[in-house]
Amino acid sequence: MKKSIMALIALSMFSLPAMAVDIQIKTEAQDNVNYNTVVPQITIILPDYSKRKVPVMLYPVQKNGTWGFIDENGSIAYEPQFQQAGEFSEGLAPVKNNNKWGYIDNKNGYVIPLEFAEAGKFSEGIAVARTSKLYGYIDKKGEYNISPQFEDARPFSEGMAAVKVNGKWGFINRAGNIAIDPVYLKEPTGFKNGMTAVVSDKDTYTFIDKLGNNTINTKYAQVDSFNDGLAPVKNADGLWGFIDKTGTYIIPATFAEAKMFSDGLAPVKINEKWGYIDKTGNIVIEPQFDTADSFIKGLARVNGSDTMSSYIDAKGKLVWNK
């Protein structure tokens, strides 16, 4: 019987994943066998793999005219060394050096060489890029997935991307085919929550669905994207508020400016300073900044300028200010 038990323990241990782990074995004598043999009760306690550290999010920062990246704690991940830098998305960030754009990952440096005249962030596995006059979409190997053919282009969102053809904006699908005809005068906001804002006439915005049908008939002087179920809109009086997908104001139009919600917070401008509100319209970070961007995975850029960057966390605490 003892040999059988030891064999069972050995089999259990060698069946674990091939990685270094701490295994604790607790034994407790338990007389639960009919023929009066005492068999130890065995409990194997495995580590909680759900708490294993995943790759960190990095954020672009500018110092003395060059760009680098910090992590969520404000520690330098890439020393300032780039002419320009974009946001990390899907594990990659566009960076510019020697007047060409390429991509870095969050630890190993360049993964797509500096070869593009322009390059945007990755979304749904591809990114806007151009090597000459026209824009297309590249994959994470730097190869064109949708060939350069557009006068201008924006990232994919919910399977659709805004593109400019013959001076007007429309939308393509993931195959690169026109899904909504290019008839709009200004750049759309991009699809969020199944809708996007477009300008078709008289310099006012309205919302359409993925078939190009109007979803909210009210027209607005200016808008930003839907996110977290709300969109910031500017009314005829020049004030900003937030509407839901029916066009109903959830947060009244009382702000001088506003940007979209992200991570449950939205930047708003009050008395010439920017702060942040929650989805009930309550101020959670007091207006104190000259500029403010939406949060990206826990941090938001504030007081941005041509020579420096600052980041705050969701409580308004400065994480980076150099």
PyMOL commands that set and color helices and strands:
alter all, ss='L'
color gray80, all
select helices_A, chain A and resi 2-14+49-51
alter helices_A, ss='H'
color red, helices_A
select strands_A, chain A and resi 24-30+39-45+59-63+66-70+76-82+84-85+93-97+100-104+110-116+118-123+126-130+135-138+144-150+152-153+160-165+168-173+178-184+196-201+204-208+214-220+222-223+231-234+240-243+249-255+257-258+266-270+273-277+283-289+300-302+310-312+318-321
alter strands_A, ss='S'
color yellow, strands_A
deselect
rebuild
show_as cartoon
